[in-house]
Amino acid sequence: MKKISLAAFAIGLLSSGQVSAQDITLKFSVFTPEQEITYQQAMLPWARAVEEASGGKVKIQMFPGGTLGRDGSKQIKMLKDGVADIAFIIPAYNPGLFPDNWVTELPATSNSALEGSVAFWRMLQDGKLRGYDDLEVISTFVTSPYLVHSTKPISSIEDIKGLKMRTAGPLEQGCVELLGGVPVGMPIGKAAESLARGVVEGIALHYPALFAFGVADATPYHYHNAFGSIPFGFVMDKAKFEALPEEVRDIMHEKGGEALARIFGAAMDAEGEKRLAQVQADPKQSVVIPSEEDRAKWGEAMSNCSATYVAAQDRGGDLQTTWVEALGKLRAN
């Protein structure tokens, strides 16, 4: 079977013609490690399901571990430049491009990866989130809430003061500052080395990522008060997607969307429980479950942080209300 080249694919797009479902090979760029749960439980299964449903007419070549490009902030540009056809993205790595995604990061809102992922997808489908006009979103996900992991013992909220913490966006940065910590922005790929070298002393992460990115070895102390979650997903350039045969587009949507968000969310939550049990069974690791008094202080601080951030955002109050309502509907069902 002759596979279409990127050049021929681009020519087909420029002429507004559709490519044959018998000649399609698509490159999927994943800048995170191959062992990371999103790749193993969402992206790779989706790709294989699309291939199978197409009867082998569609081939999706997977490039995990940054093979096509390691910079998470450049993945969308890679789509536009034709380096990749599908890409895993963390919207927070593209400041200003997705002005409403912050709502999924609010502390004390989503309780799990499952409900957060589905609520995120539904808000996107309802047109509530800006920045996606030129992209075809295959599926979206939200991590479970981020807990605190550190190189130093943390027994209460007071121990965050002065702690140098890796942060993953302006909302988390603001919350760390409010707690008296010192936020240090950096890509997740640099976190393990930075913790080992003392550049940072703490990080907010969910347990699956703690192991996937090698952070677990550098952080023996775990403090279970939570920040918010982080949204991510995988996308195509809309023009490239629309140039595909209708049957292929339908298969991609059928195997992705809310169905995949549910599958992945449940898998991430299960992996989180597994990794927590692993940490608790390790005598070299320390897990602190905060007291009720400490939780109350933390909750008040996160509420104040959220209120300040929401007030500064365009449509902030409306988005927060929509997000909380979306989560409420899921819990009610």
Disulfide bonds with the S-S distance in Angstrom:
Cys175-Cys305 2.10
